[in-house]
């Protein structure tokens, strides 16, 4: 049996719960540390980077969900760890008011737990989707689950912000407790019974050691090259995250309100791109996932080139349309790449679906932290020598070049044009 549409939506609720807890750390707690506690912005930045770095353990979680014969327990267990980490992070903020050392230690432990929870729950969830979703539903499944995660982020950020005013430490802990407990309950109810219905499609128990299992996956040219594709494309994806709004402000004199609206417009484009791929690839049967991945990367490169061009031509009125275009291209690429992940995760050695998903999830997490840092650092360095317009523009062009390289890799890998030899590889790895 394969997942029904209802089961896919139910698993999407887990993604919604993941987004709801994680957004507390990247928005609410981040703001409290910087504004209310007047701490350096680098502190929450390093804590968020820690949670991304911890996710390098994703291959371990994927391997254990492969070997254990049950992904449900890892999904629920990971969500419990994430919930404890989320509440611990809020408690750390409260402690920072009275004791910086104790608060910092608590925050470090909490953000580490958040990384472990996201890795365990998120990787096992994607592995279950990959093994149990019918091929023709993968694009729509990726769209549904990721849009539900975005919904969880948006709903939580909006409601927590409104209920937290006026701020008090006790109110913060109460609200975070409600969100985290709710996430665990929702996850438990959402996954109940699903895996048992599709057990025939789920990998059986395996006693192979982790290092051997990971080495087996890394020896597969397609899995190895797709890991490199994920890292390159996601580095390009996240490089603009911290510089798009400053670009609008420094080059086109956008006000804080205008730049915030620009970010909203870009996210609207992401939503539209994701929906378009889900409808076209699954509903209308237009094109294959490899075409949407490749096309999304190429369109992203064109959009980034457009951002460079409007800066050179001083066309401030095109900034918002170009941001929407970039968001659309990024959304199309991202959801098609996730669908392709589901497709490729089952190819190669048996009983390694979760390990592959974990390997690619680790590459994505590392790229998310590295890409944002690289983009911001590159702009800072280039601004010492070039004008603001040129400094930002060169970084956008570099991102576009990365997307084009990623497009080439994606087309080769997903097309299946990699030679079948066990030693063949688009990029040398051994």
MIDO-860573 format. One record per residue: x, y, z of N, C-alpha, C in turn; residue number from 1; residue in three letters. Coordinates in steps of 0.05 Angstrom, whole numbers. Layout:
// MIDO-860573
 n.east n.north   n.up ca.east ca.north  ca.up c.east c.north   c.up   n res
      X       Y      Z       X        Y      Z      X       Y      Z NUM ALA
...
***
This chain:
// MIDO-860573
 n.east n.north   n.up ca.east ca.north  ca.up c.east c.north   c.up   n res
     17     -24      0       0        0      0     17      25      0   1 UNK
      6      47    -11      20       73    -10      3      92      5   2 UNK
     14     115     11       0      135     27    -24     147     12   3 UNK
    -46     149     25     -69      163     14    -65     193     16   4 UNK
    -82     209      3     -79      238      5    -84     246     34   5 UNK
   -102     233     48    -107      240     76    -82     235     93   6 UNK
    -69     212     88     -45      206    104    -23     225     98   7 UNK
    -20     234     73       0      254     66     -5     280     81   8 UNK
    -31     288     82     -38      313     97    -32     309    127   9 UNK
    -38     286    138     -32      281    166     -3     283    172  10 UNK
     14     272    154      43      274    158     52     304    154  11 UNK
     37     318    138      42      347    135     38     362    161  12 UNK
     20     352    178      16      364    204     41     362    222  13 UNK
     57     341    218      82      339    233    101     361    224  14 UNK
    102     366    198     119      388    188    109     414    199  15 UNK
     83     417    201      72      442    212     81     445    241  16 UNK
     80     423    257      89      424    285    119     431    286  17 UNK
    135     419    269     164      425    268    169     455    263  18 UNK
    155     466    243     158      494    237    149     512    260  19 UNK
    127     504    274     116      520    296    136     523    319  20 UNK
    150     501    325     169      503    348    195     517    339  21 UNK
    205     511    316     231      522    307    229     553    304  22 UNK
    205     562    294     203      591    289    204     607    315  23 UNK
    198     594    337     200      609    363    229     617    368  24 UNK
    248     600    359     276      606    364    287     627    345  25 UNK
    277     626    320     288      644    299    274     672    299  26 UNK
    251     674    311     237      700    311    233     711    339  27 UNK
    216     698    355     208      709    381    232     711    400  28 UNK
    246     688    404     268      688    423    291     705    413  29 UNK
    295     705    387     316      722    375    311     751    381  30 UNK
    286     760    378     279      788    383    282     795    413  31 UNK
    273     777    430     275      782    459    304     786    468  32 UNK
    322     769    457     350      771    465    362     798    456  33 UNK
    355     806    431     368      830    420    355     855    430  34 UNK
    328     856    432     314      881    439    310     883    469  35 UNK
    295     864    481     289      867    509    313     863    527  36 UNK
    331     845    520     355      840    537    379     855    527  37 UNK
    377     869    505     399      885    494    425     870    490  38 UNK
    423     845    482     446      828    477    456     831    448  39 UNK
    481     826    442     490      827    414    475     808    396  40 UNK
    469     817    372     453      801    353    468     775    346  41 UNK
    495     776    349     510      752    342    504     728    360  42 UNK
    494     734    385     489      712    404    467     694    394  43 UNK
    442     705    388     422      687    377    430     675    350  44 UNK
    446     690    335     455      680    309    473     655    312  45 UNK
    490     656    332     508      632    337    491     609    348  46 UNK
    471     615    364     454      593    375    438     580    353  47 UNK
    428     595    334     413      584    311    433     568    294  48 UNK
    457     579    290     477      564    275    484     537    288  49 UNK
    484     537    315     489      512    330    467     491    324  50 UNK
    442     500    323     421      481    317    423     470    289  51 UNK
    432     487    270     437      476    243    461     457    243  52 UNK
    482     464    257     506      448    258    501     420    269  53 UNK
    484     419    290     478      394    303    464     375    284  54 UNK
    451     387    264     436      370    245    454     354    226  55 UNK
    480     357    229     498      340    214    494     311    223  56 UNK
    480     307    245     474      280    255    450     267    240  57 UNK
    439     281    221     415      270    207    421     242    195  58 UNK
    444     237    183     448      210    173    446     188    194  59 UNK
    454     195    219     451      175    241    422     169    246  60 UNK
    406     190    247     377      186    253    364     171    230  61 UNK
    371     178    205     359      163    183    367     134    183  62 UNK
    393     129    189     402      101    190    388      86    212  63 UNK
    384      98    236     371       84    258    342      79    251  64 UNK
    329      97    237     301       92    229    300      70    208  65 UNK
    321      67    191     322       45    173    326      18    188  66 UNK
    345      19    206     353       -6    220    332     -15    240  67 UNK
    317       3    252     299       -5    273    272     -16    263  68 UNK
    266     -12    237     241      -23    226    217      -7    234  69 UNK
    220      16    248     198       33    255    207      62    255  70 UNK
    194      78    238     201      107    236    183     123    255  71 UNK
    160     113    261     141      128    278    153     136    305  72 UNK
    167     117    317     178      123    344    199     145    342  73 UNK
    214     146    320     234      167    317    221     194    311  74 UNK
    199     193    296     185      218    291    174     230    316  75 UNK
    161     214    333     150      224    358    172     230    378  76 UNK
    191     213    380     213      218    399    229     243    392  77 UNK
    233     247    366     247      272    358    231     296    364  78 UNK
    204     294    361     187      318    367    188     324    397  79 UNK
    189     303    414     190      307    442    217     321    449  80 UNK
    239     312    437     264      326    441    264     355    432  81 UNK
    251     360    409     249      387    399    232     404    418  82 UNK
    211     393    428     193      408    447    209     415    472  83 UNK
    223     396    483     239      402    507    260     423    501  84 UNK
    273     421    477     292      441    470    280     469    466  85 UNK
    256     470    454     242      495    450    235     508    477  86 UNK
    225     492    495     219      504    522    244     511    537  87 UNK
    265     495    534     290      501    547    303     527    536  88 UNK
    299     532    510     309      557    498    295     581    509  89 UNK
    269     578    513     253      600    526    262     605    555  90 UNK
    266     583    569     276      584    597    303     597    598  91 UNK
    320     591    578     346      603    577    345     633    574  92 UNK
    325     643    558     322      672    555    314     685    582  93 UNK
    297     671    596     289      682    622    313     682    641  94 UNK
    329     661    641     353      661    658    373     682    651  95 UNK
    375     689    625     394      709    617    390     736    630  96 UNK
    365     741    639     359      767    652    374     769    679  97 UNK
    377     746    692     389      747    719    418     737    720  98 UNK
    424     717    703     450      705    703    458     698    674  99 UNK
    477     714    663     484      709    635    497     682    631 100 UNK
    515     674    650     528      648    647    509     625    647 101 UNK
    491     624    667     472      602    670    453     603    646 102 UNK
    444     626    638     426      629    616    438     619    590 103 UNK
    464     626    586     478      618    562    482     588    561 104 UNK
    490     575    583     493      547    584    467     532    578 105 UNK
    445     542    590     419      531    585    411     533    556 106 UNK
    416     556    544     410      561    516    426     543    498 107 UNK
    451     539    504     468      522    487    457     493    487 108 UNK
    451     483    511     440      456    513    413     454    499 109 UNK
    396     475    502     370      475    490    371     475    459 110 UNK
    388     492    448     390      494    419    403     468    407 111 UNK
    421     456    423     432      430    414    410     409    413 112 UNK
    392     409    433     370      391    434    350     396    411 113 UNK
    347     421    404     330      429    382    341     416    356 114 UNK
    367     419    352     379      407    328    376     377    327 115 UNK
    379     364    350     376      335    351    346     327    345 116 UNK
    328     342    356     300      336    352    291     340    324 117 UNK
    299     362    312     292      367    283    304     345    266 118 UNK
    329     338    272     342      317    256    328     290    257 119 UNK
    322     282    282     309      256    286    281     255    274 120 UNK
    265     275    281     237      275    272    235     281    242 121 UNK
    248     302    233     246      310    205    257     289    186 122 UNK
    280     277    192     292      257    174    274     232    172 123 UNK
    265     223    195     248      199    195    221     204    181 124 UNK
    211     228    184     186      235    170    190     234    140 125 UNK
    212     247    130     217      247    101    223     219     91 126 UNK
    236     203    107     241      175     98    215     160     96 127 UNK
    196     164    114     170      151    112    155     160     87 128 UNK
    156     186     82     143      196     58    156     185     33 129 UNK
    183     183     33     197      173      9    191     144      3 130 UNK
    189     127     24     184       99     20    155      92     15 131 UNK
    136     109     23     108      102     22     91     119      4 132 UNK
    103     139    -10      87      156    -28     90     146    -57 133 UNK
     67     143    -70      67      134    -98     83     154   -115 134 UNK
     98     145   -134     115      162   -150    100     186   -162 135 UNK
     76     182   -172      62      204   -185     51     225   -165 136 UNK
     53     219   -140      43      237   -119     65     252   -105 137 UNK
     90     246   -112     113      257    -96    114     288    -98 138 UNK
    110     300   -121     111      329   -124     90     342   -107 139 UNK
     66     331   -108      44      342    -92     49     337    -62 140 UNK
     60     314    -55      65      308    -27     86     328    -16 141 UNK
    107     334    -32     127      353    -24    114     381    -21 142 UNK
     97     388    -39      83      414    -38     66     416    -13 143 UNK
     50     396     -8      31      396     15     46     398     41 144 UNK
     66     381     45      81      381     70     96     407     75 145 UNK
    108     418     54     124      442     58    106     467     61 146 UNK
     84     467     48      65      490     52     53     489     80 147 UNK
     49     465     90      39      463    117     60     471    137 148 UNK
     85     466    132     106      475    149    107     506    149 149 UNK
    105     518    125     105      547    123     81     558    138 150 UNK
     58     544    136      34      553    151     38     552    181 151 UNK
     52     531    190      58      529    219     75     552    228 152 UNK
     95     559    211     113      581    218     98     607    219 153 UNK
     81     612    199      66      637    197     46     640    220 154 UNK
     31     619    225      10      620    245     22     624    273 155 UNK
     44     609    279      56      611    305     69     638    309 156 UNK
     83     648    289      96      674    292     76     696    296 157 UNK
     53     694    282      32      715    285     18     714    312 158 UNK
      9     690    320      -6      687    344     10     691    369 159 UNK
     35     680    370      52      683    393     58     713    397 160 UNK
     64     727    375      70      755    376     47     771    388 161 UNK
     22     764    382      -1      779    392     -6     772    421 162 UNK
     -3     747    429      -9      739    457     13     747    476 163 UNK
     37     752    465      60      758    483     61     788    491 164 UNK
     43     803    482      42      832    488     21     838    509 165 UNK
     27     849    533      54      858    542     71     835    551 166 UNK
     97     837    546     116      816    551    121     813    581 167 UNK
    123     787    590     133      781    616    145     753    614 168 UNK
    165     747    630     178      720    629    158     697    634 169 UNK
    140     701    653     120      680    659    102     675    635 170 UNK
     94     697    622      76      694    599     91     680    576 171 UNK
    117     686    572     133      673    552    134     643    556 172 UNK
    140     635    581     142      606    587    115     592    583 173 UNK
     93     606    590      66      594    587     60     590    558 174 UNK
     65     610    541      58      608    513     76     586    499 175 UNK
    101     586    505     119      566    493    112     538    502 176 UNK
    104     535    527      95      509    537     70     499    521 177 UNK
     52     517    516      28      510    501     35     501    472 178 UNK
     53     516    459      61      510    432     76     483    431 179 UNK
     95     479    449     111      454    448     95     430    455 180 UNK
     78     432    476      61      409    483     42     403    460 181 UNK
     30     424    449      12      421    427     25     407    403 182 UNK
     51     414    398      66      401    376     69     371    380 183 UNK
     75     363    405      78      335    411     52     320    408 184 UNK
     30     331    419       4      319    417     -5     316    388 185 UNK
     -2     338    373     -10      338    344      6     317    329 186 UNK
     32     315    334      49      296    320     40     267    326 187 UNK
     35     262    352      27      235    360      1     226    347 188 UNK
    -18     244    346     -44      238    334    -41     236    303 189 UNK
    -24     253    292     -22      254    263     -9     228    251 190 UNK
     11     217    265      25      193    254     13     167    263 191 UNK
     -6     168    282     -16      143    293    -28     125    271 192 UNK
    -18     101    270     -29       80    251    -21      82    222 193 UNK
     -8     104    214      -1      108    186     20      87    177 194 UNK
     41      85    192      63       67    183     54      38    182 195 UNK
     36      30    201      26        2    201     11      -4    175 196 UNK
     -3      15    164     -18       11    140     -1       7    115 197 UNK
     24      18    116      41       17     92     67       1     99 198 UNK
     65     -17    119      88      -31    129    103     -46    107 199 UNK
     88     -55     87     101      -70     66    121     -54     50 200 UNK
    117     -27     51     135      -10     35    158       1     52 201 UNK
    158      -5     78     178        6     96    201     -14     99 202 UNK
    226      -4    100     249      -22    102    248     -39    128 203 UNK
    259     -63    126     259      -81    148    283     -77    166 204 UNK
    283     -91    189     304      -88    208    331     -95    196 205 UNK
    352     -80    203     379      -84    192    399     -81    215 206 UNK
    419     -98    216     439      -97    238    466     -87    228 207 UNK
    468     -76    204     493      -66    194    502     -42    211 208 UNK
    528     -40    218     538      -17    233    534       9    217 209 UNK
    531      31    232     525       57    219    546      65    199 210 UNK
    572      63    206     593       72    188    593      56    163 211 UNK
    588      30    165     586       14    140    562      22    123 212 UNK
    540      27    136     516       35    122    520      61    108 213 UNK
    532      81    121     537      107    109    557     104     87 214 UNK
    577      88     90     597       84     69    585      71     45 215 UNK
    566      53     49     552       41     26    537      61     10 216 UNK
    523      79     24     508      100     11    527     120     -4 217 UNK
    548     128     10     567      147     -2    581     135    -27 218 UNK
    583     108    -28     596       95    -51    579      96    -76 219 UNK
    553     102    -72     535      104    -95    538     131   -109 220 UNK
    547     131   -134     552      156   -148    528     175   -148 221 UNK
    504     164   -152     481      182   -153    475     195   -126 222 UNK
    477     179   -105     472      190    -78    493     211    -71 223 UNK
    519     205    -78     540      224    -72    537     250    -87 224 UNK
    531     247   -113     528      271   -129    504     287   -122 225 UNK
    482     274   -113     459      288   -105    464     303    -79 226 UNK
    481     292    -61     489      306    -37    504     332    -44 227 UNK
    522     331    -64     536      355    -73    517     375    -85 228 UNK
    497     365   -101     477      382   -112    461     397    -90 229 UNK
    453     382    -70     437      394    -48    454     416    -35 230 UNK
    479     410    -29     496      430    -15    499     455    -32 231 UNK
    506     452    -58     510      475    -75    485     492    -79 232 UNK
    463     478    -85     438      492    -90    427     506    -65 233 UNK
    429     493    -42     419      505    -18    438     528     -8 234 UNK
    464     525    -13     482      548     -7    473     572    -23 235 UNK
    468     568    -49     458      590    -66    431     601    -56 236 UNK
    414     582    -48     387      590    -39    388     608    -14 237 UNK
    406     602      4     407      617     30    426     640     29 238 UNK
    443     643      8     462      665      7    448     692      7 239 UNK
    424     693     -5     410      719     -7    393     725     17 240 UNK
    390     705     36     372      708     58    377     733     75 241 UNK
    403     738     81     410      760     98    418     786     84 242 UNK
    418     786     57     428      809     43    407     822     25 243 UNK
    384     809     20     364      820      1    353     847     12 244 UNK
    344     846     37     333      871     49    354     893     52 245 UNK
    378     887     62     399      908     62    405     919     34 246 UNK
    404     902     14     408      911    -14    387     932    -21 247 UNK
    362     926    -15     340      945    -21    344     971     -6 248 UNK
    353     969     19     356      993     35    380    1010     27 249 UNK
    403     997     22     427     1012     16    429    1022    -13 250 UNK
    418    1006    -32     420     1013    -60    396    1029    -70 251 UNK
    372    1022    -60     348     1035    -70    334    1053    -49 252 UNK
    347    1055    -25     336     1072     -4    308    1063      6 253 UNK
    303    1037      6     278     1027     17    277    1033     47 254 UNK
    254    1040     57     251     1043     86    248    1016     99 255 UNK
    251    1014    126     248      988    139    221     975    133 256 UNK
    200     991    132     174      980    125    173     970     97 257 UNK
    185     984     78     185      975     50    201     950     47 258 UNK
    224     948     60     240      923     58    227     899     71 259 UNK
    212     904     93     196      882    105    175     872     85 260 UNK
    161     891     72     141      884     52    154     869     29 261 UNK
    178     876     23     193      862      1    197     833      9 262 UNK
    204     828     34     207      800     43    181     785     41 263 UNK
    159     798     48     133      786     46    126     779     18 264 UNK
    132     797     -1     127      792    -29    143     768    -39 265 UNK
    168     767    -30     185      744    -38    174     718    -28 266 UNK
    165     717     -4     153      693      7    127     685     -7 267 UNK
    113     706    -16      89      701    -32     96     687    -58 268 UNK
    119     695    -70     129      682    -94    137     653    -89 269 UNK
    149     648    -66     156      621    -58    131     603    -57 270 UNK
    111     613    -44      85      599    -42     74     592    -69 271 UNK
     74     612    -87      63      609   -114     80     588   -129 272 UNK
    106     589   -127     123      570   -141    118     541   -131 273 UNK
    115     538   -105     110      511    -94     83     500   -104 274 UNK
     63     517   -103      36      508   -112     37     501   -142 275 UNK
     50     518   -157      52      513   -186     64     486   -193 276 UNK
     86     479   -180      98      453   -185     80     430   -176 277 UNK
     68     433   -153      50      412   -143     27     407   -162 278 UNK
     14     428   -172      -8      425   -190      0     415   -217 279 UNK
     22     427   -228      30      419   -255     42     391   -256 280 UNK
     60     385   -237      74      359   -239     56     336   -231 281 UNK
     38     340   -212      21      318   -202     -7     319   -215 282 UNK
    -20     342   -214     -47      344   -224    -49     344   -254 283 UNK
    -33     360   -267     -34      363   -297    -14     346   -312 284 UNK
      4     332   -297      24      315   -309     41     330   -329 285 UNK
     47     355   -324      64      371   -341     93     369   -332 286 UNK
    110     356   -348     138      355   -342    144     335   -320 287 UNK
    169     328   -317     178      310   -296    193     327   -275 288 UNK
    197     314   -252     210      329   -230    238     340   -238 289 UNK
    253     324   -254     279      333   -262    278     359   -278 290 UNK
    256     362   -294     253      387   -309    247     410   -291 291 UNK
    230     406   -271     223      427   -252    247     435   -235 292 UNK
    263     415   -226     287      422   -210    306     439   -227 293 UNK
    312     429   -251     331      443   -268    320     470   -276 294 UNK
    295     471   -283     283      497   -291    282     517   -268 295 UNK
    276     507   -243     276      525   -220    304     536   -214 296 UNK
    325     520   -218     352      530   -214    359     551   -234 297 UNK
    352     546   -260     358      565   -281    343     591   -277 298 UNK
    318     589   -270     302      613   -265    312     628   -241 299 UNK
    322     614   -221     334      628   -198    359     643   -206 300 UNK
    375     631   -224     399      645   -234    391     670   -250 301 UNK
    370     668   -266     360      691   -281    350     713   -263 302 UNK
    336     705   -242     325      725   -223    348     739   -209 303 UNK
    369     725   -201     391      737   -187    407     755   -206 304 UNK
    409     747   -231     421      765   -251    404     790   -255 305 UNK
    378     787   -253     360      810   -255    364     829   -232 306 UNK
    368     818   -208     373      835   -184    399     852   -189 307 UNK
    419     839   -200     444      854   -207    438     875   -227 308 UNK
    423     869   -248     418      887   -270    402     912   -262 309 UNK
    382     908   -245     366      931   -237    381     950   -218 310 UNK
    401     939   -204     419      956   -189    437     972   -206 311 UNK
    448     960   -227     465      975   -246    449     997   -260 312 UNK
    423     991   -266     407     1011   -281    391    1029   -262 313 UNK
    393    1025   -236     379     1041   -216    349    1041   -221 314 UNK
    338    1017   -224     309     1013   -229    296    1003   -203 315 UNK
    293    1021   -185     281     1014   -159    253    1002   -161 316 UNK
    238    1011   -181     210     1002   -184    208     973   -192 317 UNK
    230     961   -200     230      932   -208    239     914   -185 318 UNK
    246     926   -162     257      910   -140    236     890   -130 319 UNK
    212     899   -125     191      881   -115    184     859   -135 320 UNK
    178     866   -161     173      845   -180    196     824   -183 321 UNK
    220     834   -181     243      816   -183    245     798   -158 322 UNK
    238     808   -135     238      792   -111    216     770   -113 323 UNK
    193     777   -124     172      757   -127    181     736   -147 324 UNK
    194     744   -169     205      725   -188    225     706   -176 325 UNK
    243     718   -159     263      701   -145    249     681   -127 326 UNK
    229     691   -112     214      673    -94    200     650   -109 327 UNK
    188     657   -132     174      637   -148    194     616   -157 328 UNK
    217     624   -168     237      606   -178    248     589   -155 329 UNK
    253     601   -132     263      586   -109    243     565    -99 330 UNK
    218     574    -98     197      556    -89    193     532   -108 331 UNK
    194     537   -134     191      516   -154    215     496   -151 332 UNK
    239     507   -149     263      490   -147    261     474   -121 333 UNK
    255     487    -99     256      473    -73    237     450    -71 334 UNK
    212     454    -79     192      433    -76    198     410    -96 335 UNK
    208     416   -120     215      396   -139    239     380   -129 336 UNK
    258     394   -116     281      380   -105    273     361    -83 337 UNK
    254     369    -67     245      351    -45    231     327    -57 338 UNK
    215     331    -78     202      308    -91    222     290   -104 339 UNK
    244     301   -115     265      285   -127    280     270   -105 340 UNK
    283     282    -82     295      268    -59    280     243    -53 341 UNK
    253     246    -52     237      222    -46    241     201    -67 342 UNK
    244     209    -92     247      190   -114    274     176   -113 343 UNK
    296     192   -108     323      181   -108    329     165    -82 344 UNK
    314     172    -61     321      159    -35    317     129    -36 345 UNK
    299     119    -53     294       91    -56    311      77    -76 346 UNK
    328      91    -90     345       79   -110    372      72    -98 347 UNK
    383      49   -106     409       41    -95    404      17    -77 348 UNK
    422      14    -57     420       -9    -39    394      -8    -23 349 UNK
    383     -32    -17     359      -33     -1    364     -25     28 350 UNK
    343     -18     41     343      -11     70    362      12     76 351 UNK
    364      31     57     381       55     62    366      81     56 352 UNK
    340      79     54     324      103     47    328     125     68 353 UNK
    326     119     93     329      139    114    358     150    115 354 UNK
    378     132    110     405      141    110    410     162     88 355 UNK
    399     157     65     402      176     43    388     202     50 356 UNK
    364     201     60     350      225     67    365     241     89 357 UNK
    377     226    107     392      239    128    417     253    117 358 UNK
    431     239     99     454      251     86    447     277     72 359 UNK
    426     277     57     417      301     42    407     322     61 360 UNK
    393     314     83     384      333    102    407     347    116 361 UNK
    428     331    122     452      343    134    465     363    116 362 UNK
    467     357     90     478      375     70    462     401     69 363 UNK
    435     398     70     418      422     69    422     439     94 364 UNK
    423     427    118     426      442    142    453     457    143 365 UNK
    474     443    136     500      456    135    500     479    115 366 UNK
    488     475     92     487      495     71    471     519     81 367 UNK
    450     514     96     433      536    106    449     555    123 368 UNK
    465     544    142     481      561    159    505     573    144 369 UNK
    517     558    127     541      567    112    533     588     91 370 UNK
    510     583     77     502      601     56    496     629     66 371 UNK
    480     631     88     474      657     99    499     672    108 372 UNK
    516     658    122     541      670    131    559     678    108 373 UNK
    561     662     87     578      668     64    568     692     49 374 UNK
    541     694     45     530      717     31    536     743     46 375 UNK
    530     743     72     534      767     88    564     775     89 376 UNK
    581     755     94     609      761     96    621     771     69 377 UNK
    612     759     47     622      768     21    614     797     15 378 UNK
    590     805     22     581      832     18    598     851     35 379 UNK
    603     844     60     619      861     78    647     865     66 380 UNK
    659     844     56     686      846     46    687     862     20 381 UNK
    668     857      2     667      871    -24    661     901    -21 382 UNK
    645     908      0     638      936      4    662     953     11 383 UNK
    684     940     20     708      955     27    722     965      2 384 UNK
    717     952    -21     731      958    -46    712     970    -67 385 UNK
    688     960    -68     669      968    -88    646     984    -77 386 UNK
    630     996    -94     606     1010    -86    586     989    -75 387 UNK
    566     999    -60     545      981    -50    531     966    -73 388 UNK
    525     980    -94     512      968   -117    528     945   -129 389 UNK
    554     949   -133     571      929   -144    576     906   -124 390 UNK
    580     912    -99     585      892    -79    562     872    -78 391 UNK
    538     882    -74     515      864    -74    511     849   -100 392 UNK
    515     864   -122     512      853   -149    530     829   -154 393 UNK
    555     832   -146     574      810   -151    566     785   -135 394 UNK
    556     789   -111     547      766    -95    523     753   -108 395 UNK
    504     769   -118     481      757   -132    490     741   -157 396 UNK
    509     752   -172     519      737   -195    533     711   -187 397 UNK
    547     712   -165     560      687   -155    539     666   -148 398 UNK
    517     675   -135     495      657   -128    483     645   -153 399 UNK
    479     662   -173     468      653   -198    486     631   -211 400 UNK
    512     635   -210     531      616   -221    528     589   -206 401 UNK
    525     590   -180     522      565   -164    496     551   -173 402 UNK
    475     566   -177     450      554   -186    452     541   -213 403 UNK
    468     553   -231     472      540   -258    488     514   -256 404 UNK
    508     514   -238     523      489   -234    504     468   -222 405 UNK
    487     477   -203     469      458   -190    449     448   -211 406 UNK
    440     465   -230     421      456   -250    433     434   -268 407 UNK
    459     438   -275     472      417   -291    474     391   -276 408 UNK
    482     392   -250     484      368   -235    457     354   -232 409 UNK
    436     370   -226     409      359   -223    400     345   -248 410 UNK
    404     357   -271     395      345   -296    409     318   -301 411 UNK
    435     317   -296     450      293   -300    441     271   -281 412 UNK
    438     278   -255     432      258   -235    403     248   -237 413 UNK
    384     266   -238     356      258   -238    348     246   -265 414 UNK
    362     254   -286     357      243   -312    366     214   -314 415 UNK
    384     207   -295     395      180   -296    416     175   -316 416 UNK
    430     197   -324     451      195   -344    478     188   -332 417 UNK
    479     186   -305     504      177   -293    510     148   -301 418 UNK
    534     142   -309     540      116   -318    535      95   -296 419 UNK
    526      71   -303     520       52   -283    543      40   -268 420 UNK
    567      44   -278     590       33   -264    592      42   -236 421 UNK
    600      25   -218     601       31   -189    621      53   -183 422 UNK
    640      57   -201     661       76   -196    657     102   -212 423 UNK
    636     103   -228     631      127   -243    621     149   -225 424 UNK
    627     174   -232     619      197   -216    622     222   -231 425 UNK
    602     240   -228     604      266   -241    626     282   -227 426 UNK
    628     278   -201     648      293   -185    664     272   -170 427 UNK
    690     273   -173     707      252   -160    702     252   -130 428 UNK
    699     228   -119     693      226    -90    710     205    -76 429 UNK
    723     189    -93     739      167    -80    765     164    -94 430 UNK
***
